[in-house]
Amino acid sequence: MRKSEAVHRHLPTSPFKPRVEPPRKEFAVGDRVTHDTYGLGRAIAVEGDTAVLVDFGTRQERITQPFTGMFKL
């Protein structure tokens, strides 16, 4: 096993909190969304859990994981 593949486990007595991963964002066709840069839009296509095509009215944008700045309404 290489050093980068080592699994780090959290000890219950450790004073440091374990790293918590944020929940994955999931979108479906028809979802209303808001984006920090593009504003309000509607999801018109979903590419698995990797990308979402959003119609923002004046433009369409393909937003990829981790969907930073985009939130479901």
C-alpha positions as CSV (number, residue, x, y, z in Angstrom):
1,M,0.0,0.0,0.0
2,R,1.4,3.4,-1.0
3,K,1.5,6.2,1.6
4,S,-1.2,8.2,-0.3
5,E,-3.6,5.2,-0.1
6,A,-3.4,4.9,3.6
7,V,-6.7,5.0,5.4
8,H,-6.9,7.4,8.4
9,R,-9.3,6.5,11.1
10,H,-10.5,8.8,13.8
11,L,-9.9,7.8,17.3
12,P,-12.9,8.5,19.7
13,T,-10.5,10.0,22.3
14,S,-8.9,12.4,19.9
15,P,-9.4,16.1,20.6
16,F,-9.7,16.8,16.9
17,K,-13.0,16.5,15.1
18,P,-13.2,14.2,12.1
19,R,-13.6,15.8,8.7
20,V,-17.3,15.9,7.7
21,E,-18.1,15.7,4.0
22,P,-21.0,17.9,3.0
23,P,-24.0,16.1,1.5
24,R,-24.0,15.6,-2.2
25,K,-26.3,18.0,-4.1
26,E,-28.8,16.2,-6.4
27,F,-30.9,17.8,-9.1
28,A,-33.7,16.6,-11.4
29,V,-35.1,17.8,-14.6
30,G,-37.6,20.6,-13.9
31,D,-36.0,21.7,-10.6
32,R,-35.9,25.4,-10.0
33,V,-32.4,26.6,-9.0
34,T,-30.5,29.7,-8.1
35,H,-26.9,30.3,-9.0
36,D,-24.6,32.9,-7.4
37,T,-23.4,34.1,-10.8
38,Y,-26.3,33.4,-13.2
39,G,-29.4,33.9,-11.1
40,L,-32.6,32.0,-11.2
41,G,-33.0,29.0,-13.6
42,R,-34.6,25.6,-14.3
43,A,-32.7,22.3,-14.8
44,I,-33.4,21.1,-18.3
45,A,-31.0,18.1,-18.4
46,V,-29.2,16.1,-15.8
47,E,-26.0,14.1,-16.6
48,G,-26.0,11.5,-13.8
49,D,-24.3,13.1,-10.8
50,T,-21.6,14.9,-12.8
51,A,-23.4,17.9,-14.5
52,V,-26.7,19.7,-14.8
53,L,-27.8,21.8,-17.8
54,V,-29.7,24.9,-16.6
55,D,-31.8,27.4,-18.6
56,F,-31.3,30.8,-17.0
57,G,-33.7,32.5,-19.5
58,T,-31.1,34.5,-21.5
59,R,-28.5,31.6,-21.6
60,Q,-28.0,28.0,-20.9
61,E,-25.1,26.8,-18.7
62,R,-23.7,23.4,-17.9
63,I,-22.8,23.3,-14.2
64,T,-20.5,20.5,-13.1
65,Q,-19.9,18.9,-9.7
66,P,-19.5,20.0,-6.9
67,F,-22.2,22.5,-8.1
68,T,-20.5,25.3,-6.2
69,G,-22.9,28.3,-5.9
70,M,-26.0,26.5,-7.1
71,F,-28.9,25.7,-4.9
72,K,-32.3,24.0,-5.3
73,L,-35.3,26.2,-4.5
